[in-house]
Amino acid sequence: QECKDLPQPIVCSMANVCASGGYYIATGCNRIFALPTTITGSIGVFAVKFDFTGLAKKYGISVDHITSGPHAATYNPFHPLNKLVKMNLSQNVDRTYEHFKSLVAESRGLEMNEVESLAQGRVWTGREAKENGLVDELGGLERAIDFAQRNYTKGEAEVERWPKTENTLEHVKKLMETTKGGMLESLKLIANMLQNDVLNSRKPAILNEYDATKHLVQTILENPKCAETFHSGNVLLIMDESSALSHHVLESYEQLI
């Protein structure tokens, strides 16, 4: 409902798995994209009731409570799972399941009996979901973004990714402020961070940025005295590539502080 209440249209892009609660949220979107191998569907509801009465009795723990009605203690773990509790749980599950199916029927333009044939907790691949009407199109995040730009903007909207990530120089500034070992100790931490990120990253654009920054930091670490001379105000008539890169990263850092 919160998705529907937003003034902006919402385009959903399903990744590897978007089932059950994930699909529940997707029903409020204006367009749903899924990968052919996405696991989706799982339109169903179940409930879990913990019964600690036996465990409490074993350790001599006695729990008492006052209820406002016969079903008030249904989800209380120290209330036994008796026939009345089971009946209430079953009714709550059925009611929530019917609501889930009604959202799917409204969102996908299907009859309730059609939704029932697709629900019952069944899972579908993205390709199957496209065939049975649970998703609109096959494609990944880039295709979903392209659709949103073409249909809901003037075609030139910028993509803003969340959650926000700090750039490398912002990391440098924070580490400089918090690390007692000074500049070189901070740069060592950053070099290790970048090395790990490069090894773990599979995104070419991020990999290139990290490779470049890693090279800058390592240059300073390998020749710290050369890097420190950039603060002296001396005129540099000639500079090799590594020194130039070191000078660049230090100047960038100074602009931040």
Summary of the structure (lengths in Angstrom):
residues: 257
radius of gyration: 28.8
end to end distance: 44.9
largest distance: 89.0
contacts: 651
relative contact order: 0.10
helix: 54%
strand: 7%
